[in-house]
């Protein structure tokens, strides 16, 4: 039986039961439905609340939705740049966590653990990072689900790079106009929770505000092919022809 991957702190959330957390569980596209929304302190500075999110979508038109037709790509060069964000803007992880709180962004239980683990760090200097958004189907997978290890292997073969862990919470802060219903998983090396569960991070807008949640980061975790991932845009890449064989499984999760 699948377990719920995460739940939003401060909100009675009901994640889609198809979202699995256990190794080998299916990570389907989550629709987080809140029955009691967060009451955000400092509403003047909040940008993640449902009302603020809607206003941001009307005001900010610069970032196109990550959703695109499911057309297979043969190289990272086939995808346009989706979004550029800046990392290294906080002196330490705690400052970043405080910024999420000040903005009124929801943070799930396992995501909150990841942000406080020793393995989570922030860049020492400000740096721009170019990001692309791509689905497993666009990477060439045709089955209903595919393992996280195979998705990462194909992404690397096509010229995409895994994201630093800091990118997920920074993206949450710098993507205030995320469309309602969009769910993006950041392709990153997993970080273990205190219980030893490997977790990767996702940014989502379930309709009750912007959230940062954790997902099963084990190499055998099964992901729906319509799920969308955020990877780092690297330099030149050689196109991959035919079905690329999966590279070795993900590296061992960070402690």
MORA-V712693 format. One record per residue. N is the residue number from 0. SS is DSSP state (a for helix, b for strand, c for the rest). Layout:
# MORA-V712693
N/SS  N/SS
This chain:
# MORA-V712693
0/c  1/c  2/c  3/c  4/c  5/c  6/c  7/b  8/c  9/c  10/c  11/c  12/b  13/b  14/c  15/c  16/c  17/c  18/b  19/c  20/c  21/c  22/c  23/c  24/c  25/b  26/b  27/c  28/c  29/c  30/c  31/c  32/b  33/b  34/c  35/c  36/c  37/c  38/c  39/c  40/c  41/c  42/c  43/c  44/c  45/c  46/c  47/c  48/b  49/a  50/a  51/a  52/a  53/a  54/a  55/a  56/a  57/a  58/a  59/c  60/c  61/c  62/c  63/c  64/c  65/c  66/c  67/c  68/c  69/c  70/c  71/c  72/c  73/c  74/c  75/a  76/a  77/a  78/c  79/c  80/c  81/c  82/b  83/b  84/b  85/b  86/b  87/c  88/c  89/c  90/c  91/c  92/a  93/a  94/a  95/a  96/a  97/a  98/a  99/a  100/a  101/a  102/c  103/c  104/c  105/b  106/b  107/b  108/a  109/a  110/a  111/a  112/a  113/a  114/a  115/a  116/c  117/c  118/c  119/c  120/c  121/c  122/c  123/c  124/c  125/c  126/b  127/b  128/b  129/b  130/b  131/b  132/b  133/b  134/b  135/c  136/c  137/c  138/c  139/c  140/c  141/c  142/c  143/c  144/b  145/b  146/b  147/a  148/a  149/a  150/a  151/a  152/a  153/a  154/a  155/a  156/a  157/a  158/c  159/b  160/b  161/c  162/b  163/c  164/c  165/a  166/a  167/a  168/a  169/a  170/a  171/a  172/a  173/a  174/c  175/c  176/c  177/c  178/c  179/c  180/c  181/c  182/b  183/b  184/b  185/b  186/c  187/b  188/c  189/c  190/b  191/b  192/c  193/c  194/c  195/c  196/c  197/b  198/b  199/b  200/b  201/b  202/b  203/b  204/b  205/c  206/c  207/c  208/b  209/b  210/b  211/b  212/b  213/b  214/b  215/b  216/c  217/c  218/c  219/c  220/c  221/b  222/b  223/b  224/c  225/c  226/c  227/b  228/b  229/b  230/b  231/b  232/b  233/c  234/c  235/c  236/c  237/c  238/c  239/c  240/c  241/c  242/c  243/c  244/c  245/c  246/c  247/c  248/c  249/c  250/c  251/c  252/c  253/b  254/c
